[in-house]
Amino acid sequence: YDPLYVETEPTWPTPTPGTADEGGCFVLNTTHGDVRTRIELSVEFADGRVERLTRTGVPMLLHAEDGFIVNVFFVVPEDAALGPAKFVCAVSGVNLDEHGQIEREAQASGFDVVP
């Protein structure tokens, strides 16, 4: 049983270097209590380079069975490695009803950087 459900999806499956893409991340609190969440979004390119799209900021409180969607535009760098890449959504949450137990859930969706 995972108290946090996370799903990701890139908008365009084959961006080229120097163009934009968009990634979406859906987060759902599957518990019957409140969960304080933090989200980090990144893109991992074929050569291992990671571009962080967000920094951990102010936590968001999700009430029982609440959820949210984050969509973020990002630019594929001109020098990005061609080939498979991943849009990654990593969420950590503190279940406020379970004595502060920390839960982590991450999901990644693939796309291809093409010439």
N, C-alpha and C positions, 0 to 999 in steps of 0.2 A: 504494500500500500504506500503510494507516494502522496504526501500532502500537497505537493505542488505538481501541476501538470504543465508542461512547456512544449510548444510546437512552433516551428520556424518554417519560413518559406521565402526564397528570393523571388523577386518579381520577374526579372529577365534571366533566362537560363544561360545566355551566351553573350555577356558584355565584352567589349573590346577595351584595351588599355586606353585611358584618357576619357572614357565615357562614364556615365553614372549608372548605378543600379539601386535597387531598393530592397531592403529585407524587412520582413514582418515577424514579430514574435508575439505569440499569444500565451498568457500566463493565467492559470486558474488555481485558486485555493480550493482544494477538494475536501477540506476538513469542515467540521461543524463549529470551528472557533476562528479567532482572529490570527492572522499571520502577517508579520512585518517582513517585507521583501526588499531586496536590492537586485538590480539587474545590470548586467554588463554585456555589451554587444561588441562583436569583433568579426573581422574577416581574416581567414587564413588562406594564403596563396600557395601555389604548387611548390615554391622554393622554400616554404617554411616561414616566410615573413608573415607577421601578424600585425594588422592595423586595428588598433582599439578605436571603436566608434563612440563609446561612452565611458565615463568615469563613474565609479560608485558614488552616488550622491545621497540625497536625503531619502531614507527608506519610505516605502509606500505601504500603508496599512490596507490589507485585503480582509474584509469581513468574510464570514462563512460563505463558501461557494461563490465568492466574487471573483472577477477576472478583469484583465485589461489587455489591450493590444498596443504594441509599440511598432511604428513603422519608421524606418530611418533610411534616408538617402545617403549614399556614399559614392565617392569617385574611385574608380579602379585606376591606380597610379599608372602613368605613362610607361614606367619601367616594370610593371607587374609581370611576374612569370606567367607564361601561357600554360594552360592546362587546368586541371581540376582545382577548385577553390571551395571554401566552406564559409557560409554565413553562420555564426555561432551566437546563441543566446544562452547565457549562464545566469541562473537565478539562485540566490540564497534566501532562505526565509527562516525566521524564528517563530515557532509556534507558541503563541502567548498563553495557550491553555495547557501546554505540556512542559512546564517548568523551563522554558527557554531553549528547548531542543532545537539545534540548528539543522536545517535540511538544505541540501543542494541538489539542483537539477539542471542539466544542460542538454541542449538539443542543437544539432547542426544540420543544415541543408546544403547540398552541393550545387554548384554551378560551374561552368567552364569559361575561362578567359580565353577568347579566341582572337586571332590576328585580324 
